[in-house]
Amino acid sequence: MHFLSSLKYRNRHLYFFGWYCLVAAGFSLLMSWTAPTEVLGISAWIKPFKFFISSAIFSWSMGWYMTYLQEERKVRIFSWVVIIVLLFETSYIAIQGGRGELSHFNNSNLFYAAMFGLMGLAITVMTLWTAYIGYLFFKKEITSIPAYYLWGIRLGIIIFVIFALQGGAMARAAAHTVGAPDGGPGLPLVNWNTQFGDLRIAHFFGMHALQIIPLVSFFLLKKTSLTLVFGILYFLLTTFLLVQAFMGIPLFSLA
């Protein structure tokens, strides 16, 4: 596959780390079918599966984009930051899942609270570093790709950073559900609450702007003006999803 062979050439570190995450995601999915352990009413291995998949997508996306910067040293440092942070986070999530314990919002003892705080700190560092990479996409004159694609990457990174930091709202509340305790009926796989507001929805769509906006710009829009309009509309839609969640309204009400 051309994408994978090209990605391996562009960023070997994130290429191999992405494969590790995909293998770990496959193992987590298998465990979700076979292991009886549950957390908040669903298989304890669903959350590790989602985080491993998300980590693979993020790693491969940034590994692909950063080639255009022509900043070998800065890209190498950032790549190792991504690997260290996401390896730590996903490993802890998987370990806690295997033990039938919460990884996030778990303040039941000092160790769990400290690990949750450390995860939050690590992710914040990685997110702010991603913001710096986004700054480089504005600072440097990049002529190797079309302007509309460059703006797709810029807008994708900006929205990713904003809604990655939105995770802090969930950390402060020690919950992702608005209007009820975490748990209860949810959509298949993603488990977004179907009766109350769920802050994970905007978090998900905001963070995946990193892939959606550049892809739509490159393959469909092919104009800078249309890319800017699409980016603004995408941001407004994701903001609406966040406001909706804060109001306690589910994305799809199945009550």
N, C-alpha and C positions, 0 to 999 in steps of 0.2 A: 504494500500500500504506500502510495507516494507520500501521503501526509506523515506517516510514521518514519519512513526512511529519511525524509527531510528534517523532521523534528529531531531525530537522533543526531544528525549533523549539526543542527542549530544549537541544541543544548542537551548534551549527553546526560548531565546530572538529573535534570528534571524529566528527561525521557525515561530513564530507568526507575526513578522514584515513582513516576506515574504508573508504570507497569507493576511495581510493588503494590501500590494502592489498589489497582484493579484485581490483582491476585487475592489480596486481603479482603476485598469486597466480595469476591466469589466465595471465599471461605465463610465470610459472615452470612451471606445469603444461604449457603448450605446449612449452617448452624441454625439459622432461623427456621428452617424446615424440620430439623431433627432434634434440636435441644429444647427441653420443656421450659427453660428459664424465661420468666416474664418480668418486665418492669413497666409499671403504669398500665397494665392490662394488655400489653402486646409483647411479642418476642423481644427479648433483651438484645438480640443481634440485629434488629432492624436499624437501630441508630448507628452502630458501627458501620453497617453496610452503606448507609446514606453518607456518612462522613468520609469514608474511604473513596466512594465514587466522586464526591465533591472535591476532595483533595487531588484526585487524579486529573479531573477536568481543569481545575485551577492551575496545577503545575504545568500541564501541557499547553494551556492557553498562554501563560506568561512566558514559557520557554519559547513558544512560537513568535510572540510579538517582540520580545526584547532583542531579537536579532537585528531589527531595523535600527536600533539605537547605536550600534557599533561602539559599544562601551564594554569591552570584554571584562575588565576588572570589576566594574560595578555590577554587571550582570552575574558574574561568578559569585560574588559575595551575597547578592540577593537570593540567588538560587540556593545557596547553603542555608540562608535564613529560612526560606520556605521549607526546605527538607527537614531541618531540625525542629522547627515549630510544629509542622503538621505531623511529623513522626511522633513527637511527644503527645500531641493532642489525640490523634487517632489511636495510639497505643493505650493511653489511659482510658479512653472511651471503651475500647474493646475489652480491656481487663475488667473494668467495672461492669460491663454488660455480662461478661462471663460469670461474674460473681453475683449477678442479680441486683446490682446496686446502681443508683443514679450516679452519673458522672458530672452533670451540670446541676446547679442549684442544690447541691447536697451539702448542707451545713450541720449534719447530724453529729459530727465530731470534728475536732481541730484539724486532723489530717485531711479529711475530705474537703473541708472549707479551704484549707491552704492550697490543695491541689486545684480546686476550682478557681481560686484567685490567681494561681500561677498560670493556668490555662488562659484566663482572660488577659493577663499581662502579656503573655507570649503572642496571642493573636492580635492584640493591639499593636505591638511592636511590628509584626509582619504587615498589618494593614497600613500603618503609617509609612513603612518602607515602600509598600506598593504605591502609596500616594506620591512618594518621591520619584518612583519610576514613572508615574504619570506626569509629574512635573518635567522630567527629562523629555517626554514626548512633546511637550509644548516648547521647551527651551531649544532643543536641537532642530536644525533644519534637515528634515528627512525628505529626500526626493526619490528614494528607491521604490516607493509605493504611491498609488494615487491619493490625492488629497482627501477624497471622500472616505477612503479606507482608513487613513491616518486619523481623521476626525471620529470615525467609528471606534477606533481603539481608545482615543482620548476620552470620549464620552463614556465608553464602557468602563474604563478605569475609575473615572470620577464617581459614577453612580455606584460601582462596586464598593468603593471606599466609604461612601456615605452610608450605605445600608449594611456594610460589614460592621461599622461602628454603631449602628442601630442595635446590634446585639447587646450593647451596654445597657439599653433600657430593660432588656430581659434580665440581665445580671442584677441590676438594681432591684427589680421586682422579685427576683429569685423565682421566676415563672415565665412561661411564654403564653399562658392562657389569660384572657381578660374577662372577668365575670364569674370565674369558677376555678377550682384547683386544677392543676395539670392532670391530664388523663381524660377518660370518658370517650364517647364515640368520636371517631375520626375517619378521614378519607383513607382509602387503601394506600399502603406503603408510606406516603408522606405523613399520614396520621394527623393532618390539620383538623382542628376541632370543628365539628359540624353543628355545634349548639351555641358556642360562644366565640368571642374574638380570639384570634391566634396571631401573635406577633411574628411567628416564623414565616408567614406567607410573604409579607413584604421583604423580609430578610432574604428569602429564597430568590424572589424575582429581582430584587435589587442587586444581589451578588452575581446573578447569572446574566446581568446586563453586560458583563465582561465578555461573554461569548455571543449573546444574541445581537447586540448592536453592530459589532464589526462584521458578523456573518451576513446580516440583512443588508448592511451597507455595501459589502463587497459583491454579493451575489444578486441582489435585487435592485437596490436603489441607484447605485453608481453615480450619485451626484452629491456634492457637499451640502447643498441647501436641503435636499431631502433627508440626508443623514442627520443634519441638525434638527430638523422638524421631528423626525422619528425619535431622536434621543430625548428631546424635550417632552414629547407625548409619553414616552416610556417612563420617564422620571415622574411625570404627573400621575400616571396610572399606578405606579408603585407607591407613590405617596398616598394616593387615595386608599390603597389596600392597607397601608399603615394606619391611617386615620380610622378606617372602618374597623380595624382590629381594636384600636384603643376605645372605640365606642361599644365594644363587646359584641360586634356583629360578625357572624361566621362568613366565610367565602361562599359556601353552599350550606344552606340550612336544611338538614335532614331530620330535624327534631319532630 
